[in-house]
């Protein structure tokens, strides 16, 4: 099971964070700080797997953004690594070239794309086309309800 999904930039500013495991707020904050520090300590590792006390941190770096999935030891780490790339591809297709500014100003849309891919800490959709179509339909639904 995925414990959390984290995207942060080179200055360690969190751009997206989604928890799938229930923890107290203080425990969540401590885990995120530890995860960011651990990834920064392994700065030469732009793509890979880092073992830590809670399981494994699976990471991939795209430009200045680092995407991290924290998974349990029993999970398939290679699948999680590929799903990070799949998530980045879906964001890229949905936004037409994703950037850090998209995650800042359109964070709800980024969360919606993530929710289409992962539910309750498990991967549930593996079609980029289906995810982009569902996210676009959601946008159209929101626009129709505003008018």
N, C-alpha and C positions, 0 to 999 in steps of 0.2 A: 504494500500500500504506500502511496505517496503521502508523506507527512506534510510537506508544504512545497509550493512553487514560489520562487523568488527571482526577481529581475532587479539588478542594481547596476549603477554606472561606475565609472572609474573613480569617482569621488566617494564611493560607498553610499550613495543616496538611493534609497529604495524607490523603484519605479512601479513595481507590481508585486503584491504579496498575497497569496491565498493559502489558507490553512485547511487541511483535511483531517487533522487529528485534533481532538479537543484538549487544550491545555489552558492553564491559567495565563492571564495576560503577562505576568512577570516571567513565567517560564517561556512563553513565546518570544518575548523581547530578548531574553538571555540566549535562547537558541538561535535567533536571527543574528545577533551580534557575534556569537561563536561561529556560525556558518560563514559570515562575511570575513571574519578574521582568518578562518581556516583557508578559505579560497584565496585570500590575499597572500597568505604565507606560501601558497603553491602558485605564485604568480607566473612561473614559467609554464604551467600546465593550463593551456587555453581550452583544451577539450579533454575531458577525462573523468576519472572516478577517484574520489578521495574518501577513505574510510575515516569515520569519526565516531564518537561515543554513542550516537543515536542510530547509527546505520551507515549509510553511504550518501555522499554528496555527489551528484552527477552534474557536470557543468559543461557548458559550451559558451564560447565568447563570440559575439558578433559586434564588430566595430568597438564601441566603447561600452556596450552592454554585455553583462554576464547573466546568463540564464542558469538557474540552479534548481534541480529537483532533489529534495531530500527523500530518500527511500529507505525502507526497512532492509535488513540484510537478506531476507528471504526472497526479495523481489529480483526480477530479471534486470540487471543493470544495463545490459546492452540495449534492451528494449526501451528503457528510460532514456538512454542517451539518444537513441533514434527519435523518440517522441519529442525531445527538446527541439531537434531540427525540424520535425514535423510542425510543431507549434510555431516556430519562427517562420516557416514557409507559409503557414496559414495566415499569420499576421501580415506577412509581406504581400500576399495575394489580396487580402482583404483591404489593406490600406493603400495598396499600389506602391509599395516601397516603404516599409515601416521605418520609423526613426524614433529617437528618444522623445521627441516632441509629440508624436502620436500617442505614446504611452502616458504622457503628462496631460495633454488636453483631451484625449479621447479614451481615458482609462476605462470607462464603463464598457466601451466597445471591445477593448482588449480583454477585459474580464469575461465578456460574453463569448468571445472566441475560445478562451480557456475553458469555460463551462461547457462548451459544445464538445471539447476533446476529453475532458476529465470530469467524472462524476464520482463523488464520494471516495476520492483517492485512487480511482481505477480508470484506466483508459477505456473509453467507450465508443470513440469514432475514429476511423482511420482514413476517411476520404476528405481530401482538401476541398474538393468540389462541393460536397455536402455541407461542410462547415461554412464555407464562404456563402453558399446559397442560403443557409439557415440564418446566418448573421445579417445578410442583406435583407432578407424577409423581415427580420426583427426590426431593422432600421426603418423599413417601409411601414411597418405596423405602428411604430412610435410616431412617425411623421403623420400618419392618418389620424391618430388619436389626438395630436396637437391641434390640428385644423378643425 
